[in-house]
Amino acid sequence: MQDLNRQIRVKGAMYGGVLGVVILALHIASYLVMVKVSTPLWVTAFSPLIFTNVLPIVAAVLLCLKLREKIGGYWQFRQAASGIFVMFLVSYLIFFFGFLLFSKVIEPTTDLNLENKIEATKAAIRKEQGISLQHIEQETKTLRKDFTDRQNSGVWGFVQSFGIVVVLLFLASMIFGALFKNDPPVYAASNKTH
């Protein structure tokens, strides 16, 4: 049993690496679609939702099913939750450091480009809705302040956000563990007398 638990965590880490690379690629694709490609307003507005929320969840579901299959098809809730938590934690670390590398080395203007594109998209949507220019400017100022606060959060902000992410990953692994657990069948002992 101990060997199976270790195997689940090791396989979870391996699939976490795959999931982390997939999520990183999806986030970079979302960034490129939003900022570098001239797209209609609705594509710019909905591409982050699809690339950073929907597709990673689909990938996580598929990898959870593959993980369960690789360890024999049966695992209890605790085994499922621990294996999935390891998978999610490894994937988050790969995504975080990979996107940090991308945004600091490969594309150093990532934050500024995203900020400008989000401001422009939000202003365009509000303008189409008939909102006054004064209200749009006020929303843009608030948005800029939020971006500035987030960038100036420092080490404590990073530690705090990392702690929140770990808690959320744990909760997500509990939910996924409950969804994907598959207890081994229990065979009733025969009470036949000969």
Disulfide bonds with the S-S distance in Angstrom:
none
